């Protein structure tokens, strides 16, 4: 006896996003010090409070290099263009 393979219909494809490019900027609106954490949050589409708390937790847990990374990003990452 030969079994027939059932065909499962796939869900509709999401729009093709190959041409969409994301760029990391320091935020102008979600800013406490330099906008670095706000910019990271906007880039990854998450709450900026989560990014800030993670940075503070890493700083307090002895990952002092996070402060150096923050300062470097403050200098290197461009500010969000004015609207």
N, C-alpha and C positions, 0 to 999 in steps of 0.2 A: 504494500500500500504506500502510495506517495503522498507525502504531506504537502499541502500548499502553504507557502509562506504568506502570512498576512502582512499587509503593508500598513504601517503606522503613518498617519498623516503628520507631517511636521508642523510645528506652529509657524505662523507668519514670521518672516525674518525681520529683524530689527533694521532700521535704516542704516545704510552703509556709512560708517563714520571714518573712512580712510582719509578724507580731506580735512577733517577737523583736527587742528593742532592746539594743544594746550601749552601755555607758557606760564612759568612761575613768576609771579610779581609779589612785591611787598604790598600789602593791602593798605588802602587809604581809609577805608571805613571800619574794618575790624582791627584797630590798632590800639595797643596799650603802650608799647615802647617804640618799636621801629616798624611794626607791621609784619614781621617775619612769620610769627605763628599764625596770624590771620591769613597771610598769603598762602601758607602751607595748607591751612584748613580749606580755603577756597579752591585750591588746586585739586585736593582729594575729595572735595565736596563733603566735608564733615564739620561738626561743630567746633568753632575755634577754642572753646573752653576745654575740650578734650585735648587739643594740641598743647595748650598752655599748661594744663595740669600735668601732662606727660613730660613736658620740658622741665617743670619745677620738680617733679618726682625724680627725674634722672639727675638733676642738679643736687638734690638733697641726698640721694643714694650714693653719692660719691663719683658720679660720672661728670667730673668737673670740666671735661672737654666739651660738654654741651654748651657751656658759656662761650668757649672759643668758637665753636661752630656757629652759634647765634651771631657773634660779632662778625665773623667772616661773611655769613649770609647777609647781614645788614649792609656790608660794603659791596658785595658782589651782585646780589639780586636787585634788579631794577625796580623802581617804584611803579605801581600801577598807573597807566596813562590816565590823564584827566578826562573825564567824560564829556 
